[in-house]
Amino acid sequence: MTNIIEKAANVPSTGPLAEALAVRSKLMDLTQASYEAALLPSDEGQVPANVRAALACRMARICQQAGLTQHYAELLAGYGCEADPYQLAEPGNKPPASEKRLYAMVEYVDLVTQSPRDATKADIHALSEAGIKEDDIVRLAGLVAFVNYQLRVAAVLSVMGDAK
Amino acid sequence: MSRVIHKFTTRVPTWRPHITPIDFDNATPAQREALKETPSNTKISDYVLVLAHDPESLRIRTSLFNGIMYDKGGLSRDERELGAVAASVVNRCIYCAAVHAQRYNQIVGDEKVMQDIFLRGKEADLAPRIRAILKFAMRLSECPPNVAQSDIQSLREVGLDDQEILDLTLSTTLFGWANRLMHTLGEPVSNT
């Protein structure tokens, strides 16, 4: 199984960090399986894979994680040139307000990536008001939460792997 | 009606969901499968029943959660809990902070460290190793995450090896994940 985090963080294949990761190989495999469940699920509900990739790329850019930004940009590109019509992979860009569901999803992604402490009941309400079903709210929340975990693990691994 | 809690505490509140928990009796086979293992092997909570709306993710997440917090070797159990608490303080997840502060207190048999962290955050008066762990975990939990060679070095100076730094990273970031679910999909309320 190709492990996205270790590849994105450019972890050396030998040395103390590689040994530490080998001790936790079960956890790194479960992390990879979580990546697949969040980005490439067999049941994507109303959150399509191309939208998931665009939002993940946006989060990677917000968190300034170069390796995963590149990974998600490539994943997104694989879905074709129409995969992200509003260029949501770029932080700051918003879909038109007429795209109610997508607009609400982007608002949630930005808030919960940048400032989860400020999230309230009203933010979940905004998602259901926009017509997003509870299953899909949980899917979206799971995607945002997982990617924020993955970005931070990659951030530490890339710094540790870089040490002279 | 029970009151929403906004202050850090080691008394574990009730978690009130904003999303309807799934009905176990009407759960799909995939949902039942995902509910077989629970975080910290506790009973099936409303939180887990909310996450069961996405059984594909939940099934893996629970094994990962238990492995990161309980697998043998590397960083001690109490220092993994410190990472969890640090993330929960930054993300202001009152519920996660309470549960894991309480676990920390049970392991070390002392309440002083957590009291000080909840009261004074980064300014808490702590032993050098605890202080370094807390500072690293809090900086990592910010957005964008702050982690440089100097942050890794500060952990090495208080004696953490690569394995312990990796384990601390996993428990801290796992709670960045958990906080983003727990603190957004529901809220902590008083137990009355």
Interface residues (C-beta under 8 A of the other chain):
Chain A: P16 L17 E19 A20 L21 V23 R24 K26 L27 L30 T31 A33 S34 A37 A38 P41 S42 D43 I62 C63 Q64 Q65 V112 T113 Q114 S115 P116 R117 A119 T120 K121 D123 I124 H125 E134 D135 I137 V138 R139 A141 G142 V144 A145 F146 N148 Y149 L151 R152 V153 A155 V156 L157 V159 M160 D162 A163
Chain B: H18 I19 T20 V50 L51 H53 D54 E56 S57 R59 I60 R61 S63 L64 G67 I68 D71 G73 G74 V90 N91 R92 C93 L140 S141 C143 P144 P145 V147 A148 Q149 D151 I152 D161 D162 Q163 I165 L166 D167 T169 L170 T172 T173 L174 G176 W177 A178 N179 R180 L181 H183 T184 L185 E187
